[in-house]
Amino acid sequence: MSSKASTTSLSTPPESTTVAPAALKTASQPNPNEIAEKTEKVEKAAEMQLSKLMQDFIREKEASNITKSTVLFHQVCCEDFLECVGDMSATEVNKAVVRKYLEMQKKLPSQRKKNP
């Protein structure tokens, strides 16, 4: 087999495509309405209790195109989290709360909810 040497030098820049300056401006400028909507959603979510946020999350998952078993998995995880740390505002969740949850999960038996 013979190998053909590459005729392109490493110092030669590849051909570039030109993008119109107007296209760059529209692509890089965020939509102010979208930013305002997202900011408002985040602020409302921060004020909400975890139980309400998790209900909304599960409702969104049910409406999406995922399997029922995946929705159930998410629901069980959310319920376990609430059971371990309690219902609180989203702004109260921090590293310490998550550590508490993870430590409690390590101590619980893996089949704790299974009927005997």
N, C-alpha and C positions, 0 to 999 in steps of 0.2 A: 504494500500500500504506500502510496506517496502522499505526503502532506503538502498542502499548498500554503505557502507563507502569506500572511495577511499583508495587504497593501496599505492598510490604514495605520498611520503612526499614532502612538499614544499622545503625542503633543498636538495632533490635529483635532480641533474641536468637532464634535458631531454636528451635522446639519441641524439648524434650529428652525422651529416654526415661529412665525411672528404672530403675536396676539395684538389686536387693536387696542389702543389705550382705553377706549370707551368700555370695552369688554372687561378690562382689568378693574376699572372703577366700579362697575355694577357688581362684579363678582366679589370684591372685597368690602363693599359697603353693606353692613347688616341692615335689615329691615327694622326701623324703629318700632313699628307696631308689634312685630314678633318679639322683640326684646322686652317691651312693656308687658305683653301677655305672659311671657315666661317668668319675668320678675314677679309679677303679681301672683302667679301660681306658686312660686317658691315661697314667697312671704306668707301666703295663706297656709301652705303646708307646714311651715315652721311653727305656726300657732296651733296646729291641730294635734290631737292626741294620737298616739301610735295606733290605737285600736281602729280609729276612723281611717287613718292613712292606709292601714293594712287591708281594711275592707275595700277601699277604693282600688288598691293594688290588685286584690284578688278579682274584683269585678272587671278590671281592665284585662287581666289574664284570661278570664272566661270569655271575654268578647274577642280576644285575639285568636289566631289560628294555631293554638297549641292543644295538646291532648289533655283529656280530663285527669289523667294520672299526674301530669306535670302540674296542673292547677292544684290538685290535691297536695302534692309535695310542697308547693309554695305555701299553701294554707297551713299545713302542719308546722312548717318552719316558723311562720309568723305567730301561730298560737303558742308554740314552745317558747319563743322569745318573750312574748307578753307574759306567759306564766312565770318565767324565770326572773324578769326584771320589773314587771308591773307596767301598768299603763301610765305613760308620761307624755309630756309634750315632746315633739320632735327635736326641739332645741336642747332638751336635757340629755339626749343621747350623745355620749362621748366615749372616749377610749375606756374609761373606767367601767362604764355600763356594759360595753361589749366584752371586756375582760371578765366581768362578773358572770355574764351569760356563758361564755366559753368555759370558765372554770366549773360552773354548775353542770354543764353538759358532760364534762369529763367524769364527774362523780356519779351521774345517773346511769342506771343500767340501760343497755341498748334496747331491750325489749320491754321497757317499763309500762307501756300502754297496752301491751298484748294481754288478752284474757287468758287465765290459766286453763 
